[in-house]
Amino acid sequence: MTGSAKGRGDTRRTADDGVGAPAGPGGALSVAPGTAPAPSGLPPLGVGLGWRPEIAGFVAELPGLRFTEVIAESVHHDHPAPDLLALRDRGAAVVPHGVRLSLGGAEPVAAERVAHLAACAELLRAPLVSEHIAFVRAGGIEAGHLLPVPRTRAALRVLTENVRRTQAELPVPLAVEPIAALFDWPDDEYEEGDFLTELLERTGALLLLDVANVYANARNRGRDPLELLDRLPLDRIAYCHVAGGVQEDGLYHDTHTAPVPPEVIDLIAELSSRRRPPGFLLERDGRYPPAGELRAELDAIAAASGHPPIT
């Protein structure tokens, strides 16, 4: 996701007519031949769709769904959404995805925020949780956005310590997600791939790779997105995000409010040809299209990745 766009989307309508009762309990997930083993003993995930209240019914009725993700800060431990619990109880992996830990901030991560993420994992019986390689506050000021971390040795030390503090309190593995950044800091000392690899090696964390972010960053920097894929430890990928964005004012913004562009679908195929990740999750945070269009996007992701369709 892009730093400026999370949750920005227009929620004026929901996925249409396709809402309905959750599908009944399903069988074991079919795993596409050639799928890389999930790291750290995690289950295979396949293709999933991010859970949002506006499309909860649509998510629930996907017959092949075994994998979804929920914004951790939206989960109320004392009164969680019944739809989420129903997905959990039918055997779907529900991954809490944090957006406000501020792992890249200069201050230590807040204990109460880490505790909430851990509680979400236990409540949802999640196989892992995820957060961003970003900071969202500094000096007591909330930015309201995910901001890029300078790729410097000093920032890497701080980020490493915050990831380790978080891991120490979690009951499950942590996957970290690099963001789509609209700018790079002028004093960067690492290429993005080297910075991520070093962070994963120091912490043992898993990688949540957002394919749309890879595309957005490469497009805005005038680079080839395959250059980054070839520098990353693909065996550390827990799962991937996929989303659509828009071109505005000369930059591509990963808004999650537009169809997934063909270039991102092609990138899924390129990544999967190198090493097929255990899962791909479609993120949609607004301007929800008709159910048929969402199904077509999920089918396209399945076809490009080689994972079984879920629609």
Buried (B, 14 or more C-beta within 10 A) or exposed (E): BBBBBBBBBEBEEBBBEBBEEBBEEBEEBEBBEEBBEBBBEBBBBBBBBBBBEBBBBBBBBBEBBBBBBBBBBBBEEEEBBEBBBBBBEBBBBBBBBBBBBBBBBEEEBBEEBBEBBBBBBEBBEBBBBBBBBBBBBBEEEEBEBBBBBBBBEEBBEBBBBBBBBBBEEBEBBBBBBBBBBBEBEEEBBBEBBEBBBBBBEBBBBBBBBBBBBBBBBBBBBEEEBBEBBEBBBBEBBBBBBBBBBEEEEEBBBBBBBBBBBEBBBBBBEBBBEEBBBBBBBBBBBBBBBBBEEBBBBBBBBBBBBBBBBBB
